[in-house]
Amino acid sequence: MIKIITKTHFAFLRHDLEKGTDDSTAIFVAGGGKCFIKDNKYIEHLEYFNAREWEGNSFEFEYLIDGDTLITKGVEKIEELDINYFNIEKYLRVEE
């Protein structure tokens, strides 16, 4: 998975490690939208997603930056879709 975060927007891409050759694990996920930080919260507003029913929802995460590592924790909840996921993500900054 790769996630790109700017001051105003985010985007992510994720695919399986088998390059689509194993039907049981084949996956491709992509999305993005606006994001902002308020106090100790990182908030994403999902504008584009390959699962279109998720679009238009916002998700709030606590975040921690430790050196080049970003860790976010929070709940992705969409009541009308019966979605209630606790999500922890850990990203390492890559610079060229």
C-alpha positions as CSV (number, residue, x, y, z in Angstrom):
1,M,0.0,0.0,0.0
2,I,1.1,3.5,-0.7
3,K,-0.5,6.6,0.8
4,I,0.2,10.2,-0.4
5,I,-0.7,13.0,2.0
6,T,-0.4,16.7,1.2
7,K,-1.5,19.7,3.3
8,T,-5.0,19.4,1.8
9,H,-5.5,16.0,0.1
10,F,-4.7,12.3,0.4
11,A,-4.7,9.4,-1.9
12,F,-4.1,5.7,-1.5
13,L,-3.5,2.6,-3.6
14,R,-3.4,-1.0,-2.4
15,H,-3.0,-4.3,-4.2
16,D,-2.2,-7.8,-3.3
17,L,1.3,-9.1,-3.2
18,E,0.6,-12.0,-5.6
19,K,0.0,-9.5,-8.5
20,G,-3.5,-10.7,-9.0
21,T,-2.4,-14.3,-9.8
22,D,-4.1,-15.8,-6.7
23,D,-7.8,-15.4,-7.0
24,S,-8.4,-15.8,-3.3
25,T,-6.2,-12.8,-2.5
26,A,-6.5,-10.7,-5.6
27,I,-7.4,-7.1,-4.6
28,F,-7.0,-3.5,-5.9
29,V,-8.2,-0.6,-3.8
30,A,-7.8,3.1,-4.6
31,G,-9.3,6.3,-3.2
32,G,-8.7,9.8,-2.0
33,G,-10.1,13.2,-1.1
34,K,-9.6,16.1,1.2
35,C,-7.9,15.9,4.6
36,F,-7.0,18.2,7.4
37,I,-5.6,18.3,10.9
38,K,-7.5,19.7,13.9
39,D,-5.9,19.5,17.3
40,N,-4.6,16.0,17.6
41,K,-6.9,14.6,14.9
42,Y,-6.2,13.7,11.3
43,I,-9.5,13.8,9.3
44,E,-10.1,12.3,5.9
45,H,-13.1,13.1,3.7
46,L,-13.3,10.3,1.2
47,E,-14.4,11.8,-2.2
48,Y,-13.2,9.1,-4.6
49,F,-13.1,5.3,-3.9
50,N,-13.5,2.2,-6.0
51,A,-16.3,1.1,-3.5
52,R,-18.5,4.1,-4.5
53,E,-20.9,3.6,-1.5
54,W,-18.1,4.8,0.8
55,E,-17.8,8.1,-1.0
56,G,-18.9,11.2,0.9
57,N,-18.0,10.0,4.3
58,S,-15.4,11.4,6.7
59,F,-13.2,9.5,9.1
60,E,-11.4,10.9,12.1
61,F,-8.1,9.4,13.4
62,E,-5.7,10.1,16.3
63,Y,-2.2,10.5,14.9
64,L,1.3,10.3,16.1
65,I,4.5,11.3,14.2
66,D,7.7,9.7,15.4
67,G,10.6,10.7,13.2
68,D,9.7,9.5,9.7
69,T,6.8,7.3,10.9
70,L,3.1,8.3,10.9
71,I,0.7,6.2,12.9
72,T,-3.1,6.7,12.7
73,K,-5.7,5.0,14.8
74,G,-9.5,5.4,14.5
75,V,-12.8,4.0,13.5
76,E,-14.2,3.9,10.0
77,K,-17.9,3.9,10.6
78,I,-20.7,4.1,8.0
79,E,-24.0,3.1,9.7
80,E,-26.1,2.7,6.6
81,L,-23.6,0.1,5.3
82,D,-23.1,-1.6,8.7
83,I,-19.4,-0.8,8.5
84,N,-17.6,-0.3,11.9
85,Y,-13.9,-1.0,11.5
86,F,-11.1,-0.1,13.9
87,N,-8.2,0.9,11.8
88,I,-4.5,1.3,12.6
89,E,-2.2,2.4,9.9
90,K,1.6,2.9,10.0
91,Y,3.5,4.6,7.3
92,L,7.1,5.3,6.7
93,R,8.0,8.6,4.9
94,V,9.8,8.0,1.7
95,E,11.9,10.9,0.2
96,E,13.8,11.0,-3.0
